[in-house]
Structure formats: structure tokens, C-alpha cells
Amino acid sequence: MARSKYTSAAFLGGFCAALALSPLPAKADNGGLSFYLPGTFGSLAAAPLVPGWAYSTIYLHVAQSAGGGKSFAQGGSVVLGLNATADALVQGISYTFATPVLGAQATVAVLAAPGNIGVGIDGRITGPAGNTISGSTGDNRFTVSDVFYQGSLKWNQGVHNEMVYVSGNIPSGTYDPNRLANLSFGFTAVDFGAGYTYFDPKTGHEFSIVGGMTYSGTNDDLQYQNGIDFHIDWAASQFISKNVHVGLAGYYFQQLTGDSGAGARLGDFKGRVFGIGPQVGFIIPLSEGYQGYLNLKAYKDIEAQNRPEGYTAWLTFSVSNAPPEHATPAKPTYRK
């Protein structure tokens, strides 16, 4: 089978998911979560794409909870216990350039997502105005995320692929510091990193790993700045046919520097979490010149520290240009 039959469709789903899923349900470290959603990058993360436009839609479901014995800074207050769910429908477009940049394949993308988010807490202590409120409360609303962007460069040398990327957000204006439920942040952030994919089309073996760091600006409404975050995502899969692959994926997330600002009432509040889960993907031939990719994956959090714990699942469907029918792995398309 030709190499591009794997990489073009499968990576498009991974790329758009990587871009789309990273920040949406998180509200900041002051909510126990981060701008970057662990597990964003998956299989074939660093593999090249077929040049041209691509479209992806992703249904994302996130469920996080923490017992009443755990405290979090949330909306300018210290709260006991935290439960949050989010359902978002991500809409993204990307463009992959045919002309190499620095010997690499360049891709840019933008996206945004409408969604519903619900947050509940067991009790609130020491509010922004110094008030004390006990008991349970919650918030639920349908809203829109920030606008997100990502750019990447990918190099290919046979079965070896490398990537660098940068992503961030443009505030949408839907953030409300007086609400518990937000899909947008109230600050800007940038995430950057590098990745590697090993993929052998003859055997169908694939392994990918991506590491990155996130820097967040200050939320002026809450006087809170998240610390610098470090994350590693990995995935391994096997193509059991030319159009189907299955495997496992996981992540490690560690906050390197403490939170700061007048709103950081819990100190540095460094977070950490591990996660793992299954994945399955299907390449779907469409009309002449186009193909689709359907992917389902889910992660379960383990060993969470200073973060709610739960699971994340998403269903991705993307459409892109189909690879050349007689592409050959002996002549990589993009390399110096």
C-alpha cells in the first residue's frame, strides 16, 4: 500500500483534533484545569498531509470531578469540590501548502466551537468581595469558545517524520468573570512544541510522541496568571487493513511553575495528571479526489494532582484531498 494512503487521512483527523481539542473545555489553572487539554496529539501527529484545504468537525465531551475535600480557585473564589461537563462541536479549517518552507510541509488552521458547559461546586469560601457562601451552587450555559489558531512544519525522511508547531487563542469576548461556566478564557495563551512519528506503511506499525509547553497571560478580571505547563502526548497504533487502524494513546501533564497574582489564593497550585485510553480510526473513500477520516478516542485520567479527574472523549470526522492513487513510499514528497 502507498504510504500516503495512511498519512493523509489519518493525520488530518489527528491534526484537526490536536488543534481543536486543546483548549476548549478548560477554564484556567485557577479552575484546576489548563489551557492545553492533555491528549490533544495522537497517532500520525508528525506525518505529512496532502496539500490543499481540509475541513474537520469534532464532537467533544469532557467530564471532570473532584471530591468535596479538594479545593480550587474558581472565578476569583476558593471553592470546595468541583464538577464540570462540556459538550462542544468544533468546526475547523486548515490549509497545507504545496511549496516547502524551510524544507518542510507547512500547515495553518483556525477554528472555533459552540458548546454547552455545566459547572457545579459543593461550597464556596471567600468570594471576590470577601463574602462567604456555603452550600451547593452551579452554572450552565450554551456559549462559544475563543478563536484558535495553529501552524506547523513537518519534515519527512522515509519512515521518520518530525514536526514543530505553535498554537494559541484569540479571545472571543464571550468570557464572563461572573459566571462559573465558560468556554473562553479571559486571557491569551500560546502553546508550542515538537513531535516525532515513526510510520512503516509496509507493516502498518505507527508510533507518535509530541512534547510542548504552554505560557498563559494574566486574567485581568481575576488577577490570576497560570504557571508554565509541560505536556507529553503519545500514541501507538496498528493498521489492520489499509483503511482501519487501532491502538492506545496516553499523556503526561506537569505544571512547571506556580500560579501567581492576587487571585492565586491557593499558592502555586501546581497540577499534574497521567492518562491513557483506546483509539480507532477509519479512512473513508468519498467522491473522486476526496476522502474522509472518522476517529474515536477516549482518555481516562489517573494520578491527578491539583486537578479534577475524569475522562475526555471525542469523535472526529474530517474531509481532505485524496492522495495520488499511485503514490510510492520510496520518494517522500517533503524533505530537504
C-alpha positions in Angstrom: 0.0 0.0 0.0 1.2 3.5 -0.7 2.5 5.5 2.2 0.2 8.5 1.6 -3.0 6.3 1.9 -2.3 6.1 5.7 -0.9 9.5 6.5 -3.1 11.9 4.5 -6.4 11.0 6.0 -5.4 9.7 9.4 -3.1 12.6 10.2 -5.7 15.2 9.1 -8.1 13.9 11.8 -5.3 13.9 14.3 -4.1 17.4 13.3 -7.6 19.0 13.4 -8.3 17.2 16.7 -5.0 18.4 18.0 -5.8 22.0 17.1 -9.4 21.8 18.1 -9.4 20.0 21.3 -6.5 21.6 23.1 -8.1 24.4 25.0 -11.9 24.3 24.7 -13.3 22.9 28.0 -10.6 24.2 30.3 -11.1 27.5 32.1 -7.5 28.0 33.5 -5.4 26.5 36.3 -7.4 28.5 38.7 -10.2 26.0 37.9 -7.9 23.1 38.4 -7.6 22.7 34.6 -5.2 24.1 31.9 -5.3 25.9 28.6 -3.8 22.8 27.0 -6.0 19.7 27.1 -3.8 16.7 27.7 -4.1 14.0 25.0 -4.6 16.5 22.2 -2.0 15.0 19.8 -2.4 11.4 18.7 -1.4 8.9 16.0 0.5 10.2 13.0 0.8 13.6 14.6 4.1 14.5 12.7 3.2 12.8 9.4 2.7 15.0 6.3 -0.7 15.8 4.7 -2.0 16.0 1.2 -1.7 19.7 0.1 -4.8 21.8 -0.1 -7.8 22.7 2.1 -9.3 20.4 4.7 -12.4 20.6 6.9 -13.0 18.9 10.2 -15.9 18.7 12.7 -15.3 17.2 16.1 -17.8 16.4 18.8 -16.0 16.7 22.2 -17.2 15.5 25.5 -15.4 16.2 28.8 -16.4 15.2 32.3 -14.3 16.2 35.3 -14.9 16.0 39.0 -13.2 16.4 42.4 -14.5 15.4 45.8 -15.5 17.9 48.4 -12.2 17.6 50.2 -10.4 19.2 47.3 -10.2 23.0 47.0 -9.8 25.0 43.8 -9.6 28.7 42.9 -12.6 29.4 40.6 -13.9 32.7 39.4 -12.0 34.7 42.0 -13.1 32.5 44.9 -11.8 29.4 46.7 -14.3 26.5 46.3 -14.7 23.1 47.8 -15.3 20.3 45.3 -15.8 20.8 41.6 -17.8 19.0 38.9 -17.8 20.1 35.3 -19.1 18.7 32.0 -18.7 20.2 28.5 -20.1 19.2 25.1 -18.7 21.2 22.1 -19.0 20.9 18.4 -15.7 22.1 17.0 -15.5 23.5 13.4 -12.1 23.9 11.9 -10.5 24.5 8.5 -6.8 24.1 7.6 -4.6 24.7 4.5 -1.5 22.7 3.7 0.9 24.4 1.3 2.4 22.5 -1.7 5.6 24.6 -1.7 8.0 23.6 1.1 9.0 26.1 3.8 12.5 25.5 5.2 12.4 22.1 3.6 9.2 21.3 5.4 5.5 21.0 4.7 3.6 24.0 6.2 0.0 23.8 7.5 -2.1 26.6 9.1 -5.5 26.2 10.7 -8.2 28.2 12.5 -11.3 27.0 14.4 -13.9 27.8 17.0 -16.7 25.9 18.7 -20.2 26.4 20.1 -20.9 24.3 23.1 -22.7 23.7 26.4 -20.8 23.7 29.7 -22.1 23.0 33.2 -20.2 23.5 36.4 -21.2 22.6 40.0 -19.4 23.2 43.3 -20.1 21.8 46.8 -19.4 25.1 48.6 -17.8 28.5 48.0 -15.5 30.2 50.5 -14.1 33.7 50.5 -15.6 35.3 47.4 -14.1 38.2 45.4 -15.8 40.7 47.6 -14.9 38.9 50.8 -18.3 37.3 51.3 -18.6 33.7 52.5 -21.2 31.4 50.9 -21.9 27.9 51.9 -23.9 25.1 50.3 -24.0 23.9 46.7 -24.3 26.1 43.6 -23.8 25.7 39.8 -23.9 27.2 36.4 -24.9 26.0 33.0 -24.9 27.8 29.7 -24.6 27.5 25.9 -21.7 29.7 24.7 -19.0 30.0 22.1 -15.3 29.3 22.5 -12.4 31.6 21.7 -11.0 31.5 18.2 -7.9 29.2 18.0 -5.1 29.1 15.5 -2.2 26.7 14.8 0.7 26.5 12.5 3.1 23.6 11.9 6.1 22.5 9.9 6.6 18.8 9.2 9.7 17.0 7.7 9.7 13.5 6.3 12.6 11.1 5.8 11.1 7.7 4.8 9.6 6.1 7.9 10.7 9.0 10.1 8.7 12.2 10.5 9.4 15.3 12.6 7.2 18.4 13.4 7.3 21.7 15.2 4.1 23.6 16.0 2.7 26.7 17.6 -0.9 27.4 18.7 -2.8 29.9 20.7 -6.1 31.7 21.1 -7.8 35.0 20.2 -10.3 35.9 22.9 -13.9 35.8 21.5 -15.5 38.2 24.1 -17.8 35.6 25.5 -15.8 35.2 28.7 -17.7 36.3 31.8 -15.8 36.5 35.1 -19.1 36.4 37.0 -20.0 33.0 35.5 -18.7 29.6 36.6 -19.3 28.2 33.1 -17.0 29.5 30.3 -15.7 28.0 27.1 -13.4 31.0 26.6 -10.6 32.1 28.9 -10.4 35.8 29.6 -6.7 35.8 28.7 -4.4 34.9 25.8 -2.1 31.9 25.8 0.5 30.3 23.4 1.5 26.6 23.2 4.5 25.4 21.3 6.4 22.2 20.9 7.8 19.4 18.7 6.9 15.9 17.7 8.0 12.7 16.1 6.2 9.9 14.2 7.5 6.6 13.2 5.4 5.0 10.5 6.2 2.0 8.3 3.5 1.5 5.6 4.7 -2.0 4.8 4.0 -3.3 8.3 1.4 -0.7 9.4 3.3 0.0 12.6 3.0 3.5 13.9 4.2 5.4 17.0 4.0 9.2 17.7 5.1 11.4 20.6 4.7 15.2 21.0 6.0 17.4 23.7 5.2 21.0 24.4 5.0 23.9 26.8 2.2 26.5 27.4 2.6 30.1 28.5 -0.6 31.9 29.7 -1.2 35.6 30.0 -2.8 37.3 33.0 -6.6 37.2 33.5 -7.1 40.8 34.4 -10.6 40.2 35.8 -9.4 37.7 38.3 -5.8 38.9 38.8 -4.6 35.4 38.1 -1.9 34.1 35.9 -1.4 30.4 35.3 2.0 28.8 35.6 4.0 27.4 32.7 2.8 23.9 31.7 4.7 21.0 30.2 2.9 18.1 28.4 3.8 14.9 26.5 1.2 13.1 24.3 1.9 9.7 22.8 0.1 7.2 20.7 0.7 3.8 19.1 -1.4 2.1 16.5 -1.5 -0.8 14.0 -3.2 -0.6 10.6 -5.2 -3.9 10.5 -6.2 -3.1 6.9 -5.4 -0.2 4.5 -8.4 1.8 5.9 -8.5 0.8 9.6 -6.1 1.3 12.5 -6.5 0.6 16.2 -4.3 1.4 19.2 -3.7 3.1 22.5 -2.9 6.7 23.4 -1.8 8.4 26.6 -0.4 11.6 28.1 1.6 13.2 30.9 0.9 16.7 32.1 3.0 18.6 34.6 2.9 22.3 35.7 6.4 23.6 35.9 6.0 27.0 37.6 3.4 28.1 40.2 0.3 30.2 39.6 0.6 33.9 40.6 -1.3 37.1 41.1 -3.6 38.4 43.8 -6.3 35.8 42.8 -4.0 32.8 43.4 -5.2 32.2 46.9 -4.1 28.6 47.0 -0.4 29.3 46.3 1.5 27.9 43.4 -1.1 25.1 42.9 0.9 23.1 40.5 -1.1 20.5 38.7 -0.2 17.0 37.3 -2.0 14.2 35.6 -1.4 11.0 33.7 -3.9 9.4 31.2 -4.5 6.6 28.8 -7.2 5.2 26.5 -8.1 3.4 23.3 -8.5 4.7 19.8 -9.8 3.5 16.4 -9.7 5.2 13.0 -11.3 4.6 9.6 -10.2 6.1 6.2 -13.3 6.5 4.1 -13.2 7.0 0.3 -15.6 9.7 -0.8 -16.0 11.2 -4.3 -13.2 11.3 -6.8 -10.3 13.4 -5.4 -11.6 13.4 -1.8 -11.5 11.2 1.3 -12.8 11.2 4.8 -11.4 10.1 8.1 -13.5 9.0 11.2 -11.8 8.7 14.5 -13.0 7.8 18.0 -10.7 8.1 21.0 -11.1 8.5 24.8 -8.8 9.1 27.8 -9.2 8.3 31.4 -7.3 10.5 33.9 -5.2 8.8 36.6 -3.0 10.2 39.4 -4.4 13.7 39.2 -2.9 16.3 41.5 -4.5 19.7 41.9 -6.8 19.0 39.1 -10.3 17.5 38.8 -10.2 13.9 37.5 -12.4 12.3 34.8 -12.4 11.4 31.1 -12.3 13.0 27.7 -13.8 11.6 24.5 -14.1 12.9 21.1 -15.5 11.9 17.7 -13.8 13.4 14.7 -14.9 13.4 11.0 -12.7 15.2 8.5 -12.6 15.7 4.7 -9.5 16.3 2.7 -8.0 15.9 -0.7 -7.2 12.2 -1.5 -3.6 11.2 -2.0 -2.3 10.3 -5.5 -3.6 6.8 -6.4 -0.1 5.6 -7.3 2.0 7.3 -4.6 5.1 5.5 -3.6 6.9 5.5 -0.2 10.3 5.4 -2.0 10.0 9.1 -2.8 9.0 11.2 0.1 7.2 14.4 -1.0 8.7 16.8 1.5 12.4 16.7 2.5 15.5 18.9 2.1 
